[in-house]
Amino acid sequence: MLQKLSFILFLMLIISIKPAVSQEEAATKEEKVVVEDAFACTMLIENQTISQPRKKAKEFIIHHRIGQIKKVTDLFGLYGPANIRLGFNYGITDKLMLGIGTEKYNKMTELMWKYSILQQKENGTPIFLSYYGNVVVNGRNEIYFGDDYSFTSRLSYFHQLIIGRKFSDKISFQIAPYFVHFNAVDSLVSNQAVGASAGGRYKIWNEISFIAEYSYVSPLESFTYPKDAEGNEIGEAPKPGFAFGLEKNTGTHAFQLFATTYNYIINQQNYLFNKKDYSNLLIGFNITVRF
């Protein structure tokens, strides 16, 4: 009798433990669900987002900037000089992306990478955190680099931490501090700077979204602009940049049409050499193809 009672109690214990274990596994599984679709693609407008292709996935990106918006006779910049960049990104793992690209202005060739440190999760981690960086080779004739030319004079570097969050089905936001360094620049320009960009996306209807961003730059204090005979500074500090526009996302493509103050495309070029403000807007577009 005692043995039967013990056996029944043992069965009851097993039955009671199993649902508890299942509930714990369900809670753990729920916590591990990564928040999806914070941003449509790897680019917001001019800046990287926390998004990146999954393992073995690929992206081809076309960046295009037409001339400055001036007047009807030049069709609001369409007849002006244009800049273009072609890029290719590949997901090494679900967390690591490598990319290459080339920009028309100054013949800039870029090797880039992005690593996902944290991912926002439902009932878990509240933010995304990614590290993005690149190294760029300036392909212009060596005469542009002065008498002390060496190959390293062509190199520049960019490092950035991207902190993002999807607040709702409609709203995503990110902020990204960065550091820029050029091995060689004109004497009227600082060769390095720090700053931060901030931007977001608001879904208007279905997969059409309003996108906007602002980028602040601060040349490092070790640099002082040369002065003329009257004591006036020669040269001009880079100006902050901003951009805004519309985005259409599909399963395989993302289309972005926007106005921007940047006529370069690679980040360090934009941040360190921008001289335009809201009165010097350009029209641009990005097309991302995923496959």
KEKE-3310 file (N, C-alpha, C; in steps of 0.2 Angstrom, whole numbers, plus 5000, padded with zeros to 4 digits):
npx = (5004:5009:5020:5012:5006:5017:5021:5010:5011:5024:5021:5012:5020:5029:5020:5016:5028:5031:5023:5027:5041:5038:5032:5043:5052:5044:5044:5057:5060:5051:5057:5069:5065:5069:5066:5059:5061:5065:5071:5071:5082:5100:5104:5099:5097:5109:5116:5122:5111:5105:5102:5106:5111:5106:5115:5124:5116:5114:5117:5114:5118:5113:5118:5113:5116:5110:5113:5114:5099:5093:5086:5072:5077:5088:5082:5080:5092:5094:5101:5113:5130:5133:5134:5139:5137:5142:5138:5141:5135:5138:5132:5141:5139:5124:5126:5137:5143:5150:5156:5159:5163:5162:5164:5160:5165:5181:5186:5184:5187:5180:5181:5171:5163:5151:5145:5134:5131:5121:5104:5088:5075:5059:5052:5064:5081:5082:5086:5095:5112:5125:5141:5150:5161:5174:5187:5195:5201:5208:5207:5213:5225:5242:5248:5239:5241:5253:5270:5276:5271:5264:5258:5249:5245:5233:5223:5208:5198:5184:5173:5160:5147:5131:5116:5100:5082:5066:5051:5038:5025:5026:5036:5053:5069:5086:5103:5119:5135:5152:5168:5180:5194:5207:5222:5229:5226:5221:5229:5220:5210:5204:5211:5204:5189:5175:5158:5140:5126:5108:5093:5077:5063:5046:5032:5020:5010:5006:5020:5026:5036:5041:5057:5071:5085:5099:5115:5129:5144:5161:5176:5192:5199:5213:5216:5219:5213:5222:5228:5226:5235:5228:5223:5212:5203:5208:5199:5185:5175:5168:5150:5135:5124:5109:5095:5080:5065:5056:5052:5051:5047:5050:5048:5060:5067:5072:5067:5072:5069:5075:5079:5094:5109:5121:5133:5143:5145:5151:5154:5165:5169:5157:5155:5167:5170:5159:5150:5138:5121:5104:5100:5106:5101:5101:5094:5092:5094:5092:5094:5091:5094:5090:5096)
npy = (4994:5006:5007:5009:5021:5029:5029:5035:5048:5051:5051:5062:5072:5073:5076:5089:5096:5096:5106:5117:5118:5119:5131:5139:5137:5143:5156:5159:5157:5167:5179:5178:5182:5192:5209:5214:5222:5236:5245:5248:5244:5244:5257:5273:5286:5295:5289:5274:5261:5250:5239:5224:5213:5195:5180:5174:5182:5195:5212:5224:5241:5256:5273:5289:5306:5321:5337:5353:5360:5374:5382:5383:5382:5374:5362:5360:5355:5343:5344:5347:5343:5326:5314:5298:5282:5265:5250:5234:5223:5209:5196:5189:5182:5181:5191:5199:5209:5212:5224:5232:5246:5260:5277:5291:5304:5310:5297:5287:5272:5260:5249:5241:5237:5229:5226:5217:5220:5221:5215:5221:5214:5206:5208:5209:5213:5231:5239:5241:5238:5242:5241:5250:5252:5258:5258:5269:5272:5285:5288:5298:5307:5306:5319:5327:5325:5331:5335:5325:5313:5297:5280:5278:5291:5292:5286:5285:5284:5278:5277:5270:5270:5263:5266:5260:5259:5251:5259:5257:5249:5259:5268:5271:5274:5281:5284:5289:5291:5296:5294:5302:5300:5307:5302:5312:5329:5344:5359:5368:5361:5352:5336:5326:5322:5322:5317:5316:5307:5308:5300:5294:5284:5285:5276:5279:5274:5257:5250:5262:5276:5290:5297:5304:5313:5320:5327:5330:5338:5340:5347:5341:5349:5351:5356:5371:5384:5392:5409:5425:5439:5449:5443:5436:5420:5408:5397:5386:5379:5363:5360:5356:5342:5338:5328:5323:5313:5301:5284:5268:5252:5235:5217:5213:5225:5242:5258:5275:5292:5308:5324:5332:5339:5335:5332:5323:5305:5294:5292:5299:5309:5317:5322:5329:5338:5345:5359:5365:5371:5372:5380:5375:5363:5346:5335:5317:5299:5282:5265:5250:5233:5217:5200)
npz = (5000:5004:4995:4983:4986:4987:4973:4967:4972:4967:4953:4953:4956:4946:4935:4940:4939:4926:4918:4924:4920:4907:4906:4910:4900:4890:4894:4893:4879:4874:4878:4870:4858:4844:4840:4825:4810:4813:4806:4788:4780:4778:4777:4783:4778:4775:4784:4792:4798:4812:4806:4796:4783:4785:4789:4775:4766:4754:4748:4736:4733:4727:4727:4724:4720:4715:4707:4716:4722:4713:4703:4691:4678:4678:4681:4694:4699:4692:4680:4685:4691:4696:4709:4713:4721:4722:4730:4739:4750:4762:4772:4784:4796:4806:4814:4809:4796:4781:4769:4752:4742:4730:4727:4716:4718:4721:4719:4728:4737:4747:4761:4772:4788:4799:4815:4825:4842:4852:4852:4851:4861:4863:4879:4884:4881:4879:4868:4852:4848:4838:4831:4819:4805:4794:4782:4770:4754:4745:4728:4720:4709:4714:4716:4723:4736:4741:4744:4752:4749:4752:4751:4762:4764:4757:4765:4775:4790:4799:4813:4823:4835:4835:4842:4844:4844:4842:4845:4843:4831:4822:4824:4824:4831:4832:4838:4835:4840:4833:4826:4816:4805:4795:4786:4779:4775:4767:4772:4778:4784:4797:4802:4809:4818:4829:4833:4832:4825:4823:4820:4812:4809:4803:4800:4788:4780:4777:4769:4767:4772:4782:4783:4792:4797:4807:4808:4818:4819:4826:4824:4831:4845:4845:4833:4824:4814:4801:4800:4792:4787:4794:4804:4803:4802:4791:4780:4784:4796:4796:4792:4801:4796:4787:4783:4774:4769:4759:4761:4753:4756:4751:4749:4743:4740:4744:4742:4743:4743:4744:4752:4755:4763:4760:4748:4746:4749:4756:4773:4781:4772:4770:4784:4787:4777:4774:4768:4766:4770:4775:4765:4754:4748:4741:4729:4732:4730:4736:4732:4737:4735:4739:4740)
capx = (5000:5014:5023:5007:5005:5023:5021:5005:5014:5029:5018:5009:5026:5031:5015:5016:5034:5032:5020:5032:5046:5036:5031:5049:5055:5041:5046:5064:5059:5048:5062:5074:5062:5072:5062:5060:5059:5066:5073:5070:5088:5106:5105:5093:5098:5116:5120:5120:5106:5107:5100:5111:5109:5107:5120:5124:5112:5117:5113:5117:5115:5115:5117:5114:5115:5110:5115:5110:5092:5094:5081:5069:5081:5092:5077:5081:5098:5095:5106:5120:5135:5130:5138:5136:5141:5139:5140:5139:5136:5137:5131:5146:5135:5119:5128:5143:5142:5156:5154:5164:5159:5166:5161:5163:5169:5188:5187:5185:5185:5178:5180:5167:5160:5146:5144:5128:5133:5115:5098:5082:5071:5053:5052:5071:5085:5078:5089:5100:5118:5130:5148:5151:5168:5177:5194:5194:5207:5207:5211:5215:5232:5246:5249:5234:5243:5258:5277:5278:5266:5265:5251:5245:5241:5227:5218:5204:5195:5177:5171:5153:5142:5124:5111:5093:5076:5059:5046:5031:5025:5027:5041:5060:5074:5093:5108:5126:5142:5157:5175:5183:5202:5211:5229:5232:5221:5223:5231:5214:5205:5206:5211:5199:5183:5170:5151:5135:5120:5102:5088:5072:5058:5039:5028:5014:5005:5009:5027:5029:5038:5044:5063:5074:5091:5103:5122:5133:5152:5165:5183:5195:5202:5220:5217:5217:5213:5227:5225:5229:5239:5224:5221:5206:5204:5207:5196:5179:5173:5162:5143:5131:5120:5102:5091:5073:5062:5051:5055:5046:5050:5046:5052:5067:5070:5070:5068:5073:5070:5075:5083:5100:5114:5127:5134:5147:5141:5155:5153:5170:5169:5152:5156:5173:5170:5152:5150:5131:5116:5097:5099:5110:5099:5102:5090:5096:5090:5096:5090:5094:5092:5092:5095)
capy = (5000:5012:5008:5012:5028:5033:5029:5040:5054:5053:5053:5069:5077:5074:5080:5096:5099:5097:5112:5123:5118:5121:5139:5143:5137:5148:5163:5160:5158:5174:5184:5178:5184:5198:5214:5214:5228:5242:5250:5244:5242:5245:5264:5277:5291:5296:5285:5267:5259:5244:5233:5221:5206:5189:5175:5173:5186:5200:5218:5229:5247:5262:5279:5294:5313:5326:5344:5357:5363:5381:5385:5379:5381:5368:5357:5359:5351:5337:5346:5349:5338:5321:5310:5291:5276:5258:5246:5227:5220:5202:5194:5184:5178:5185:5197:5202:5211:5215:5227:5236:5251:5265:5283:5294:5310:5309:5290:5284:5265:5259:5243:5243:5231:5231:5220:5218:5219:5219:5216:5222:5208:5207:5206:5207:5219:5236:5242:5238:5241:5240:5245:5251:5255:5257:5261:5271:5274:5290:5286:5303:5307:5308:5326:5330:5323:5335:5332:5320:5307:5289:5277:5279:5297:5291:5282:5288:5279:5280:5272:5273:5265:5264:5264:5261:5256:5252:5260:5254:5247:5264:5273:5268:5280:5279:5289:5286:5294:5293:5297:5302:5302:5306:5303:5318:5333:5351:5362:5372:5357:5347:5329:5322:5325:5318:5320:5311:5308:5305:5299:5290:5282:5284:5273:5283:5269:5251:5251:5269:5279:5296:5296:5310:5312:5326:5325:5336:5337:5344:5345:5340:5355:5352:5360:5378:5387:5397:5416:5429:5445:5454:5439:5432:5413:5405:5391:5386:5373:5359:5362:5350:5340:5335:5325:5320:5311:5296:5277:5263:5245:5229:5211:5213:5231:5248:5264:5281:5298:5313:5330:5332:5345:5332:5330:5317:5299:5290:5296:5304:5314:5321:5325:5333:5343:5348:5367:5366:5371:5371:5384:5372:5356:5342:5329:5311:5293:5276:5259:5244:5227:5211:5194)
capz = (5000:5005:4988:4978:4987:4985:4966:4965:4974:4962:4947:4954:4957:4939:4932:4942:4937:4919:4916:4927:4916:4900:4907:4911:4893:4886:4896:4890:4872:4873:4879:4865:4851:4842:4837:4818:4805:4816:4800:4782:4777:4781:4777:4785:4772:4774:4789:4793:4804:4816:4802:4792:4781:4789:4786:4768:4763:4750:4747:4732:4735:4722:4730:4719:4722:4709:4708:4720:4720:4712:4699:4686:4672:4678:4683:4702:4700:4688:4675:4688:4692:4700:4713:4714:4724:4721:4736:4740:4757:4763:4779:4786:4800:4807:4817:4806:4789:4777:4763:4748:4738:4727:4726:4711:4720:4723:4717:4735:4737:4754:4764:4778:4792:4805:4820:4830:4848:4856:4848:4855:4861:4867:4886:4886:4879:4877:4863:4848:4848:4833:4829:4812:4804:4787:4779:4763:4750:4740:4722:4715:4707:4720:4716:4727:4743:4743:4742:4756:4748:4753:4750:4768:4764:4754:4769:4780:4794:4802:4818:4825:4838:4833:4847:4841:4847:4839:4850:4841:4824:4817:4826:4826:4832:4833:4839:4834:4840:4829:4826:4809:4805:4788:4787:4776:4772:4766:4779:4780:4786:4803:4799:4813:4821:4833:4833:4832:4821:4826:4815:4814:4804:4805:4795:4786:4777:4774:4769:4765:4779:4782:4786:4793:4801:4808:4810:4821:4819:4829:4823:4837:4848:4843:4826:4824:4807:4800:4800:4787:4790:4798:4810:4802:4801:4784:4780:4787:4799:4793:4795:4802:4790:4789:4777:4775:4763:4760:4759:4751:4757:4749:4752:4740:4738:4748:4738:4747:4739:4749:4751:4759:4763:4759:4741:4747:4751:4761:4779:4783:4767:4772:4790:4788:4772:4772:4768:4764:4775:4773:4759:4748:4747:4735:4729:4731:4731:4737:4730:4740:4732:4743:4737)
cpx = (5004:5018:5019:5006:5011:5023:5017:5008:5019:5026:5015:5014:5028:5026:5015:5022:5034:5029:5024:5038:5044:5035:5038:5052:5051:5043:5053:5064:5056:5053:5068:5071:5065:5066:5064:5058:5059:5067:5072:5076:5094:5107:5098:5092:5105:5120:5117:5115:5109:5105:5106:5109:5111:5113:5119:5119:5116:5113:5118:5114:5118:5113:5118:5112:5116:5113:5111:5104:5093:5087:5078:5073:5086:5089:5079:5087:5099:5100:5113:5124:5132:5135:5135:5140:5138:5142:5137:5140:5134:5137:5136:5142:5129:5120:5134:5142:5149:5153:5160:5160:5164:5162:5164:5168:5176:5190:5189:5182:5185:5178:5176:5164:5155:5145:5138:5130:5127:5109:5092:5077:5064:5054:5060:5075:5081:5080:5093:5106:5123:5136:5149:5158:5170:5184:5193:5200:5204:5211:5213:5223:5236:5248:5245:5237:5250:5265:5279:5273:5269:5258:5247:5242:5234:5221:5215:5200:5188:5175:5165:5150:5135:5119:5104:5088:5070:5054:5039:5031:5027:5033:5048:5065:5081:5097:5115:5132:5147:5163:5178:5190:5204:5218:5232:5226:5224:5224:5225:5209:5208:5206:5207:5194:5179:5163:5146:5129:5114:5097:5082:5067:5051:5035:5021:5009:5008:5016:5030:5030:5041:5051:5067:5080:5095:5110:5126:5140:5156:5173:5187:5199:5209:5221:5214:5217:5218:5224:5229:5232:5235:5221:5215:5207:5203:5204:5189:5177:5168:5155:5140:5127:5114:5099:5084:5070:5057:5055:5049:5050:5046:5050:5059:5070:5068:5072:5068:5074:5070:5079:5088:5105:5120:5128:5140:5142:5144:5155:5158:5170:5163:5153:5162:5173:5164:5152:5143:5127:5109:5096:5102:5108:5100:5096:5094:5091:5095:5091:5094:5090:5094:5091:5099)
cpy = (5006:5013:5011:5019:5032:5034:5034:5047:5056:5055:5060:5074:5078:5078:5087:5100:5101:5104:5118:5124:5121:5129:5142:5143:5142:5155:5165:5161:5165:5179:5184:5180:5191:5202:5214:5221:5235:5247:5245:5241:5245:5253:5267:5282:5291:5291:5278:5266:5253:5238:5231:5215:5200:5185:5173:5177:5192:5206:5221:5235:5252:5268:5284:5301:5317:5332:5348:5360:5371:5384:5381:5377:5375:5362:5355:5354:5345:5338:5347:5343:5333:5317:5303:5286:5270:5254:5239:5225:5213:5200:5188:5179:5183:5191:5201:5203:5214:5218:5231:5241:5256:5271:5287:5300:5308:5301:5286:5277:5263:5251:5244:5236:5234:5225:5222:5216:5217:5219:5217:5216:5210:5204:5205:5214:5225:5240:5238:5242:5238:5244:5244:5255:5254:5260:5263:5273:5279:5289:5292:5303:5309:5315:5330:5329:5327:5332:5326:5314:5301:5286:5278:5286:5297:5288:5287:5283:5282:5274:5275:5267:5268:5262:5265:5257:5257:5253:5258:5252:5252:5268:5269:5274:5277:5285:5286:5291:5291:5297:5296:5304:5301:5307:5309:5322:5340:5354:5367:5368:5353:5340:5324:5326:5320:5321:5315:5312:5305:5305:5294:5289:5282:5281:5276:5278:5263:5251:5257:5273:5286:5295:5303:5309:5319:5323:5331:5334:5342:5343:5345:5347:5356:5355:5367:5381:5392:5404:5420:5435:5449:5450:5436:5425:5412:5398:5391:5379:5369:5360:5355:5348:5337:5332:5323:5318:5305:5289:5272:5256:5239:5223:5211:5219:5237:5254:5270:5287:5304:5319:5330:5338:5342:5330:5324:5311:5295:5295:5301:5310:5319:5325:5330:5339:5346:5356:5369:5366:5370:5375:5381:5365:5353:5337:5323:5305:5287:5270:5253:5238:5221:5205:5189)
cpz = (5000:4998:4983:4979:4985:4977:4964:4966:4969:4955:4947:4953:4950:4935:4933:4940:4930:4916:4918:4922:4909:4900:4907:4904:4889:4887:4893:4883:4870:4873:4874:4858:4850:4839:4830:4815:4809:4811:4794:4779:4781:4782:4779:4779:4771:4779:4789:4799:4807:4812:4798:4789:4785:4785:4779:4763:4759:4749:4741:4732:4730:4726:4724:4722:4716:4711:4713:4718:4719:4709:4694:4680:4672:4681:4690:4703:4696:4683:4678:4688:4697:4703:4713:4717:4723:4727:4736:4747:4758:4770:4780:4791:4801:4811:4814:4798:4787:4771:4759:4744:4735:4726:4721:4713:4723:4723:4724:4735:4745:4756:4771:4782:4797:4809:4825:4837:4853:4851:4853:4855:4865:4874:4888:4884:4876:4871:4858:4849:4843:4833:4822:4810:4797:4787:4772:4760:4745:4734:4717:4714:4713:4721:4721:4735:4745:4741:4746:4755:4749:4752:4756:4768:4761:4759:4774:4784:4797:4807:4821:4829:4837:4839:4845:4845:4843:4845:4849:4834:4819:4818:4828:4826:4834:4834:4838:4834:4836:4829:4819:4809:4797:4790:4784:4773:4770:4772:4781:4783:4792:4800:4803:4816:4825:4832:4834:4827:4824:4820:4816:4808:4807:4799:4794:4785:4774:4775:4767:4772:4777:4786:4787:4798:4802:4811:4812:4821:4823:4828:4830:4839:4846:4837:4827:4817:4807:4799:4795:4791:4795:4804:4809:4800:4794:4784:4784:4790:4796:4796:4796:4796:4792:4782:4779:4769:4765:4758:4758:4752:4754:4751:4749:4739:4743:4743:4743:4742:4744:4747:4756:4758:4761:4751:4741:4749:4757:4767:4781:4778:4769:4779:4790:4783:4770:4773:4767:4770:4772:4767:4753:4748:4741:4735:4728:4732:4732:4735:4733:4738:4736:4740:4740)
residu = (MET:LEU:GLN:LYS:LEU:SER:PHE:ILE:LEU:PHE:LEU:MET:LEU:ILE:ILE:SER:ILE:LYS:PRO:ALA:VAL:SER:GLN:GLU:GLU:ALA:ALA:THR:LYS:GLU:GLU:LYS:VAL:VAL:VAL:GLU:ASP:ALA:PHE:ALA:CYS:THR:MET:LEU:ILE:GLU:ASN:GLN:THR:ILE:SER:GLN:PRO:ARG:LYS:LYS:ALA:LYS:GLU:PHE:ILE:ILE:HIS:HIS:ARG:ILE:GLY:GLN:ILE:LYS:LYS:VAL:THR:ASP:LEU:PHE:GLY:LEU:TYR:GLY:PRO:ALA:ASN:ILE:ARG:LEU:GLY:PHE:ASN:TYR:GLY:ILE:THR:ASP:LYS:LEU:MET:LEU:GLY:ILE:GLY:THR:GLU:LYS:TYR:ASN:LYS:MET:THR:GLU:LEU:MET:TRP:LYS:TYR:SER:ILE:LEU:GLN:GLN:LYS:GLU:ASN:GLY:THR:PRO:ILE:PHE:LEU:SER:TYR:TYR:GLY:ASN:VAL:VAL:VAL:ASN:GLY:ARG:ASN:GLU:ILE:TYR:PHE:GLY:ASP:ASP:TYR:SER:PHE:THR:SER:ARG:LEU:SER:TYR:PHE:HIS:GLN:LEU:ILE:ILE:GLY:ARG:LYS:PHE:SER:ASP:LYS:ILE:SER:PHE:GLN:ILE:ALA:PRO:TYR:PHE:VAL:HIS:PHE:ASN:ALA:VAL:ASP:SER:LEU:VAL:SER:ASN:GLN:ALA:VAL:GLY:ALA:SER:ALA:GLY:GLY:ARG:TYR:LYS:ILE:TRP:ASN:GLU:ILE:SER:PHE:ILE:ALA:GLU:TYR:SER:TYR:VAL:SER:PRO:LEU:GLU:SER:PHE:THR:TYR:PRO:LYS:ASP:ALA:GLU:GLY:ASN:GLU:ILE:GLY:GLU:ALA:PRO:LYS:PRO:GLY:PHE:ALA:PHE:GLY:LEU:GLU:LYS:ASN:THR:GLY:THR:HIS:ALA:PHE:GLN:LEU:PHE:ALA:THR:THR:TYR:ASN:TYR:ILE:ILE:ASN:GLN:GLN:ASN:TYR:LEU:PHE:ASN:LYS:LYS:ASP:TYR:SER:ASN:LEU:LEU:ILE:GLY:PHE:ASN:ILE:THR:VAL:ARG:PHE)
# end
